[in-house]
Amino acid sequence: MPYTLSKLTGDELSPELSAEGSGGNRWTLNFGPQHPATHTTLRLVLELDGERIVKCTPHIGYLHSGFEKCMENLNYNQNVTIVDRIDYSAPIYNELAWFHAVEKLLGVELTPRCKVLRTIALELGRVQSHLLCVGAAGLDLGAFTAFLYGFNERERIYDIVEFMSGQRFHTSWCRVGGLNMDLPDEATFKKLVKDFINEQMPKGMDDMTGLLNKNRIFVDRTKGVGGITRDEAVAWGMTGPMARAAGVRRDLRKDEPFLCFADNWDGQGGKAVDFKVPVMNTGGDVYSRYLVRLEEMRQSVHIIRQLIDDIPGGPVNVSPEGKDVLPPKEQVYGSIEGLIQHFELIMTNRGFDAPRGEVYGAIETGNGEQGYYLASDGGNRPWRARTRPPCFVNYSTFPKLVEGHMISDVPAILGSINVIAAELDR
């Protein structure tokens, strides 16, 4: 152990073993559930030796969301409003993960235009998530200015998302086989995105890295804190920046490519987008996770630059002849067949039926592997839905990460996980 415990005397028993309590140097501290440094409603029961943490017992489940049961009572398209609220730091990529699994179950192949738009949205969501994590990491350690730098750029992403989907936060943008709506104006969308990736984001990154990367207080409070080895990260099933900061070279965009991360994504020999997966071998501490997220944001900007000038034309949804997607409005208003199909999909007691079977689909989100397991009985809604959120798995390592550290290290370690409450409580 990286610390030395005080010796317990014979009369220093735990409260369970003594009616009078321990009365010694071991004591229990409740950290949360309402605490400014927990980021969310979670409770940590810390067993302390002085100010050093001997043991941590996390308590979750304060939201009572019941996401998975809700999913089983709504059809596949209606669930877009449910998954949006699981990782609310960047709702857009929740939808991409859900519909990736649903379309895998249905055997739907997206149009090239839809794949490009979804890929751009995914990378914007990744940047959105990392800006929150990095900004809040500075805030937890007293760097309030870093928090403002992160949120300035998040606001720009909200502007882009609002233009794409009509909603600023919970976008409800994706649908089975495509999107709720095509871009209102492609030229305006390109201008918004280019301004962000070429002007606003680089300046924001420079401001943030200039403030934190060599800041003595920030570095001393994060280097060597909350470390985990590569083998331990693999054993715990960690994914995303936390795993890559510990030396685990895994990213679903490379290992199980989807959208524009796969070769021949457009059906005409198109090459997969080029990007690097940042991996560190410096002990997997808080500072390493911070640096990995910084580099991932740069790589996301690089991916978007490759796509923004070459958005394919054509439809954004698969052909309505498959009866899985809503027909275009002109068909709804101009033909009886289009009107009938529209009502068949919209009416609550109708909709398309999925084939019997089960499937697991996952994508690489800001916090790691976010996947959905779906079991279908042949109806228009999942018989069983199960989510695999990265935060739940990554957070399970928290007792190990804080062991031996001081109470003041808890906010730094907790912030580096980027815990989202709705991913813990399902």
C-alpha positions as CSV (number, residue, x, y, z in Angstrom):
1,M,0.0,0.0,0.0
2,P,1.3,3.5,-0.7
3,Y,0.6,4.6,2.9
4,T,1.1,3.5,6.5
5,L,-2.0,3.0,8.7
6,S,-2.1,3.8,12.3
7,K,-2.3,0.8,14.6
8,L,-5.7,0.0,16.1
9,T,-5.8,-0.7,19.8
10,G,-7.9,-3.4,21.2
11,D,-10.8,-1.2,22.1
12,E,-11.0,0.5,18.7
13,L,-13.7,-1.7,17.2
14,S,-16.0,-0.9,14.3
15,P,-19.5,0.5,15.2
16,E,-21.0,-2.9,14.1
17,L,-18.9,-4.6,16.8
18,S,-19.2,-2.1,19.6
19,A,-22.2,-0.3,20.9
20,E,-20.1,2.7,21.9
21,G,-18.5,3.0,18.4
22,S,-14.8,2.9,17.6
23,G,-13.8,6.1,19.4
24,G,-10.3,5.9,17.9
25,N,-8.4,7.3,14.9
26,R,-10.5,5.4,12.3
27,W,-13.7,7.2,11.4
28,T,-16.3,7.4,8.7
29,L,-17.1,10.4,6.5
30,N,-20.1,10.8,4.2
31,F,-19.0,12.6,1.0
32,G,-22.2,13.6,-0.8
33,P,-24.8,12.9,-2.1
34,Q,-25.3,16.7,-2.2
35,H,-21.7,18.0,-2.4
36,P,-20.3,20.6,-4.8
37,A,-17.4,18.3,-5.8
38,T,-19.4,15.2,-6.6
39,H,-20.8,16.6,-9.9
40,T,-23.9,14.6,-9.4
41,T,-26.1,12.9,-6.8
42,L,-23.9,10.1,-5.6
43,R,-22.7,9.3,-2.1
44,L,-19.3,8.1,-1.0
45,V,-18.8,6.6,2.4
46,L,-15.1,7.0,3.2
47,E,-13.3,5.1,6.0
48,L,-10.5,7.4,7.1
49,D,-7.2,7.1,9.0
50,G,-6.6,10.7,9.8
51,E,-7.1,12.3,6.4
52,R,-6.0,9.3,4.4
53,I,-8.6,7.1,2.8
54,V,-8.5,3.5,3.9
55,K,-11.7,2.3,2.2
56,C,-14.4,3.8,0.0
57,T,-17.9,2.5,-0.5
58,P,-19.9,4.2,-3.3
59,H,-23.6,4.5,-3.2
60,I,-25.6,5.1,-6.4
61,G,-29.2,5.1,-7.5
62,Y,-30.5,8.4,-6.3
63,L,-32.2,9.3,-9.6
64,H,-34.6,6.4,-9.9
65,S,-34.8,6.9,-13.7
66,G,-35.7,3.4,-14.8
67,F,-34.4,4.0,-18.4
68,E,-34.3,0.3,-19.4
69,K,-37.9,-0.4,-18.4
70,C,-39.0,2.8,-20.2
71,M,-37.3,1.5,-23.3
72,E,-39.3,-1.7,-23.2
73,N,-42.6,0.3,-23.3
74,L,-41.8,2.6,-26.2
75,N,-41.2,1.8,-29.9
76,Y,-37.7,2.0,-31.4
77,N,-38.1,5.6,-32.6
78,Q,-39.9,6.9,-29.4
79,N,-36.9,5.8,-27.4
80,V,-34.9,8.7,-28.8
81,T,-36.3,10.8,-26.0
82,I,-35.2,8.3,-23.4
83,V,-31.6,7.7,-24.5
84,D,-31.0,11.5,-24.9
85,R,-31.1,11.7,-21.1
86,I,-28.7,9.0,-20.2
87,D,-25.4,10.9,-20.8
88,Y,-26.7,14.5,-20.7
89,S,-23.3,16.0,-21.1
90,A,-23.6,15.3,-24.8
91,P,-27.0,13.9,-25.6
92,I,-26.4,13.5,-29.4
93,Y,-24.1,10.5,-29.1
94,N,-26.6,8.6,-27.0
95,E,-28.9,8.6,-29.9
96,L,-26.2,7.4,-32.3
97,A,-25.4,4.4,-30.0
98,W,-29.1,3.5,-29.7
99,F,-29.9,3.6,-33.4
100,H,-26.6,1.9,-34.2
101,A,-27.9,-1.1,-32.3
102,V,-31.5,-0.9,-33.7
103,E,-30.3,-0.6,-37.3
104,K,-28.0,-3.6,-36.7
105,L,-31.0,-5.5,-35.5
106,L,-33.0,-4.5,-38.6
107,G,-30.2,-4.8,-41.1
108,V,-30.5,-1.2,-42.2
109,E,-27.7,0.4,-44.2
110,L,-27.6,4.2,-43.9
111,T,-27.2,6.6,-46.8
112,P,-23.7,8.2,-47.3
113,R,-25.1,11.6,-46.4
114,C,-26.6,10.4,-43.1
115,K,-23.3,8.7,-42.2
116,V,-21.3,11.9,-42.7
117,L,-23.8,14.0,-40.7
118,R,-23.9,11.4,-37.9
119,T,-20.1,11.2,-37.8
120,I,-19.7,15.0,-37.5
121,A,-22.4,15.0,-34.8
122,L,-20.6,12.2,-32.9
123,E,-17.3,14.1,-32.9
124,L,-19.0,17.3,-31.8
125,G,-20.5,15.4,-29.0
126,R,-17.1,14.0,-28.0
127,V,-15.7,17.5,-27.8
128,Q,-18.7,18.7,-25.9
129,S,-18.2,15.9,-23.3
130,H,-14.5,16.5,-22.9
131,L,-14.9,20.3,-22.6
132,L,-17.2,19.7,-19.6
133,C,-14.8,17.1,-18.0
134,V,-11.7,19.2,-18.5
135,G,-13.3,22.4,-17.5
136,A,-14.9,20.9,-14.3
137,A,-11.6,19.2,-13.5
138,G,-10.0,22.7,-13.3
139,L,-13.0,24.0,-11.3
140,D,-12.7,21.2,-8.7
141,L,-9.1,22.3,-8.0
142,G,-9.9,26.0,-7.8
143,A,-9.3,27.0,-11.5
144,F,-12.6,28.7,-12.2
145,T,-11.3,30.4,-15.3
146,A,-10.6,27.0,-16.9
147,F,-14.3,26.1,-16.4
148,L,-15.4,29.3,-18.2
149,Y,-13.0,28.5,-21.1
150,G,-14.6,25.1,-21.5
151,F,-18.1,26.3,-21.4
152,N,-17.6,29.1,-23.8
153,E,-16.8,26.5,-26.5
154,R,-19.6,24.2,-25.4
155,E,-22.0,27.0,-26.1
156,R,-20.8,27.1,-29.7
157,I,-21.6,23.4,-30.1
158,Y,-25.0,24.0,-28.7
159,D,-25.6,26.6,-31.4
160,I,-24.6,24.1,-34.0
161,V,-26.8,21.4,-32.5
162,E,-29.7,23.7,-32.3
163,F,-29.4,24.5,-36.0
164,M,-29.1,20.8,-36.9
165,S,-32.0,19.5,-34.9
166,G,-34.1,22.5,-33.8
167,Q,-33.4,21.7,-30.1
168,R,-30.5,23.0,-28.1
169,F,-30.1,20.3,-25.5
170,H,-32.0,17.1,-25.9
171,T,-31.8,16.9,-29.7
172,S,-34.1,13.9,-30.6
173,W,-32.4,14.2,-34.0
174,C,-31.9,10.6,-35.1
175,R,-34.5,8.1,-36.4
176,V,-34.3,4.5,-37.5
177,G,-32.7,4.6,-40.9
178,G,-31.8,8.3,-40.8
179,L,-32.5,11.6,-39.2
180,N,-35.6,13.5,-38.0
181,M,-34.7,16.3,-40.5
182,D,-32.1,17.1,-43.0
183,L,-30.0,20.3,-42.6
184,P,-32.1,23.4,-42.9
185,D,-29.4,25.0,-44.9
186,E,-26.1,23.2,-45.7
187,A,-24.1,26.4,-46.4
188,T,-25.0,27.8,-43.0
189,F,-24.2,24.6,-41.3
190,K,-20.8,24.4,-42.9
191,K,-20.1,28.0,-41.9
192,L,-21.1,27.3,-38.2
193,V,-18.9,24.2,-38.0
194,K,-15.9,25.8,-39.8
195,D,-16.0,28.8,-37.6
196,F,-16.0,26.5,-34.6
197,I,-13.2,24.1,-35.6
198,N,-11.0,26.7,-37.3
199,E,-11.5,29.9,-35.1
200,Q,-13.2,29.3,-31.8
201,M,-12.0,25.8,-30.7
202,P,-8.3,26.3,-31.3
203,K,-8.3,29.6,-29.4
204,G,-10.3,28.0,-26.5
205,M,-7.8,25.0,-26.4
206,D,-4.9,27.4,-26.3
207,D,-6.4,29.3,-23.5
208,M,-7.2,26.2,-21.5
209,T,-3.8,24.4,-22.0
210,G,-1.9,27.6,-21.4
211,L,-3.7,27.9,-18.0
212,L,-3.5,24.3,-16.8
213,N,-0.8,22.3,-18.5
214,K,2.1,23.8,-16.6
215,N,0.2,25.2,-13.7
216,R,2.1,24.1,-10.6
217,I,-1.0,23.7,-8.4
218,F,-2.9,21.8,-11.1
219,V,0.0,19.5,-12.0
220,D,0.9,18.7,-8.4
221,R,-2.8,17.9,-7.6
222,T,-3.2,15.5,-10.6
223,K,0.2,13.9,-11.3
224,G,0.6,10.5,-9.6
225,V,-3.0,10.8,-8.2
226,G,-5.6,8.1,-8.8
227,G,-3.3,5.9,-10.9
228,I,-4.1,2.5,-12.4
229,T,-2.0,0.1,-14.4
230,R,-2.8,-1.3,-17.8
231,D,-3.5,-4.8,-16.5
232,E,-5.8,-3.4,-13.8
233,A,-7.7,-1.3,-16.4
234,V,-8.2,-4.4,-18.6
235,A,-9.3,-6.5,-15.6
236,W,-11.9,-3.8,-14.5
237,G,-13.2,-3.5,-18.1
238,M,-12.5,0.2,-18.3
239,T,-12.9,1.9,-21.7
240,G,-12.5,5.3,-23.2
241,P,-10.0,8.0,-22.0
242,M,-9.6,6.3,-18.6
243,A,-8.4,3.1,-20.2
244,R,-6.3,4.8,-22.9
245,A,-4.6,6.9,-20.2
246,A,-3.5,3.6,-18.6
247,G,-2.0,2.3,-21.8
248,V,-5.0,0.3,-23.2
249,R,-5.0,0.7,-27.0
250,R,-8.7,0.2,-27.7
251,D,-11.1,2.5,-29.6
252,L,-14.2,1.1,-31.2
253,R,-13.8,3.6,-34.1
254,K,-10.7,1.6,-35.0
255,D,-11.5,-1.9,-33.6
256,E,-15.1,-2.2,-34.6
257,P,-15.5,0.7,-37.2
258,F,-18.9,2.2,-37.9
259,L,-20.2,5.2,-39.9
260,C,-17.3,7.0,-41.7
261,F,-14.7,5.2,-39.5
262,A,-15.1,2.1,-41.8
263,D,-13.6,1.7,-45.2
264,N,-16.0,1.9,-48.1
265,W,-18.5,3.7,-45.9
266,D,-20.1,5.3,-49.0
267,G,-20.4,2.1,-51.0
268,Q,-18.0,3.6,-53.6
269,G,-14.6,2.8,-52.1
270,G,-14.5,5.7,-49.7
271,K,-11.6,5.6,-47.2
272,A,-12.2,5.7,-43.5
273,V,-11.4,9.1,-41.9
274,D,-7.9,9.4,-40.6
275,F,-7.2,10.0,-37.0
276,K,-4.9,8.9,-34.2
277,V,-5.9,7.3,-30.9
278,P,-4.0,8.9,-28.0
279,V,-2.6,6.4,-25.6
280,M,-0.3,7.1,-22.6
281,N,1.9,4.8,-20.5
282,T,2.5,7.1,-17.5
283,G,0.6,5.3,-14.8
284,G,-3.0,6.2,-15.7
285,D,-3.3,9.0,-13.3
286,V,-5.6,12.1,-13.3
287,Y,-3.1,14.2,-15.3
288,S,-2.8,11.5,-18.0
289,R,-6.6,11.4,-18.4
290,Y,-6.6,15.1,-18.7
291,L,-4.0,15.0,-21.5
292,V,-5.7,12.2,-23.3
293,R,-9.0,14.1,-23.4
294,L,-7.1,17.2,-24.7
295,E,-5.6,15.2,-27.6
296,E,-8.9,13.5,-28.4
297,M,-10.5,16.9,-28.9
298,R,-7.8,17.8,-31.3
299,Q,-8.4,14.5,-33.2
300,S,-12.1,15.1,-33.3
301,V,-11.5,18.5,-34.9
302,H,-9.2,16.8,-37.4
303,I,-12.0,14.3,-38.3
304,I,-14.6,17.0,-38.8
305,R,-12.2,18.9,-41.1
306,Q,-12.0,15.9,-43.4
307,L,-15.8,15.7,-43.7
308,I,-17.2,19.1,-43.6
309,D,-16.4,20.2,-47.2
310,D,-17.5,16.9,-48.7
311,I,-20.9,16.2,-47.3
312,P,-22.6,13.9,-50.0
313,G,-25.8,14.9,-51.6
314,G,-28.9,12.7,-51.8
315,P,-31.4,11.7,-49.2
316,V,-30.6,11.6,-45.5
317,N,-33.0,8.7,-44.9
318,V,-33.1,5.2,-46.4
319,S,-35.8,4.6,-48.9
320,P,-39.3,4.8,-47.5
321,E,-40.2,1.7,-49.5
322,G,-38.7,-0.4,-46.7
323,K,-41.6,0.8,-44.4
324,D,-39.1,1.6,-41.6
325,V,-38.8,5.4,-42.0
326,L,-41.3,8.2,-42.5
327,P,-41.9,9.2,-46.1
328,P,-40.9,12.7,-47.3
329,K,-43.4,15.4,-46.6
330,E,-44.2,15.9,-50.2
331,Q,-45.2,12.2,-50.5
332,V,-47.4,12.5,-47.3
333,Y,-49.2,15.6,-48.7
334,G,-49.3,14.4,-52.4
335,S,-50.1,10.7,-52.4
336,I,-52.4,8.4,-50.6
337,E,-49.6,5.8,-50.2
338,G,-47.3,8.3,-48.5
339,L,-50.2,9.4,-46.2
340,I,-51.0,5.8,-45.2
341,Q,-47.4,5.0,-44.5
342,H,-47.0,8.1,-42.4
343,F,-50.0,7.2,-40.2
344,E,-48.9,3.5,-40.0
345,L,-45.6,4.6,-38.4
346,I,-46.9,7.4,-36.3
347,M,-50.0,5.8,-34.7
348,T,-49.2,4.4,-31.3
349,N,-50.7,0.9,-31.9
350,R,-49.0,0.5,-35.3
351,G,-45.4,1.0,-36.4
352,F,-42.9,-1.4,-38.0
353,D,-42.1,-4.8,-36.6
354,A,-38.5,-5.8,-35.9
355,P,-37.3,-9.4,-36.7
356,R,-37.0,-11.8,-33.8
357,G,-33.6,-12.0,-32.3
358,E,-31.1,-10.3,-30.2
359,V,-28.2,-7.9,-30.9
360,Y,-25.6,-5.8,-29.2
361,G,-24.4,-2.6,-30.8
362,A,-21.8,-0.2,-29.3
363,I,-20.0,2.9,-30.4
364,E,-17.1,5.0,-28.9
365,T,-18.5,7.9,-27.0
366,G,-16.7,10.6,-25.0
367,N,-16.5,8.4,-21.9
368,G,-15.9,5.1,-23.7
369,E,-17.9,2.1,-25.0
370,Q,-21.6,2.9,-24.9
371,G,-23.7,0.0,-26.1
372,Y,-27.2,-1.4,-26.1
373,Y,-28.3,-5.0,-25.9
374,L,-31.7,-5.5,-27.5
375,A,-33.9,-8.6,-27.5
376,S,-36.8,-8.6,-30.0
377,D,-39.9,-10.8,-29.9
378,G,-41.0,-9.6,-33.4
379,G,-43.0,-6.6,-32.2
380,N,-42.6,-2.9,-32.7
381,R,-40.8,-2.4,-29.4
382,P,-37.9,-4.2,-27.7
383,W,-38.9,-7.1,-25.5
384,R,-35.7,-6.4,-23.5
385,A,-33.4,-3.5,-23.5
386,R,-30.1,-3.2,-21.6
387,T,-27.6,-0.4,-21.7
388,R,-23.9,-0.7,-21.2
389,P,-22.9,2.8,-20.1
390,P,-19.2,3.6,-19.8
391,C,-19.5,5.6,-16.6
392,F,-21.0,2.7,-14.6
393,V,-18.1,0.5,-15.4
394,N,-15.4,3.2,-15.0
395,Y,-16.9,4.4,-11.7
396,S,-16.7,0.9,-10.3
397,T,-12.9,1.4,-10.0
398,F,-13.3,4.5,-7.8
399,P,-12.7,2.7,-4.5
400,K,-9.4,1.4,-5.8
401,L,-8.4,4.8,-7.3
402,V,-8.8,6.7,-4.1
403,E,-7.3,4.1,-1.7
404,G,-4.4,5.6,0.1
405,H,-5.0,9.1,-1.1
406,M,-6.1,12.2,0.9
407,I,-9.6,13.5,1.2
408,S,-8.6,16.5,-0.9
409,D,-7.7,14.1,-3.8
410,V,-11.3,12.8,-4.0
411,P,-12.6,15.7,-6.2
412,A,-9.7,15.4,-8.6
413,I,-10.1,11.7,-9.1
414,L,-13.8,11.8,-9.3
415,G,-13.7,14.6,-11.9
416,S,-11.3,12.6,-14.0
417,I,-13.9,9.8,-14.4
418,N,-16.5,12.3,-15.7
419,V,-19.3,10.7,-13.8
420,I,-22.7,11.1,-15.2
421,A,-25.5,10.3,-12.7
422,A,-28.0,9.0,-15.2
423,E,-25.4,6.4,-16.4
424,L,-25.1,5.1,-12.9
425,D,-28.8,4.8,-12.2
426,R,-30.9,3.0,-14.8
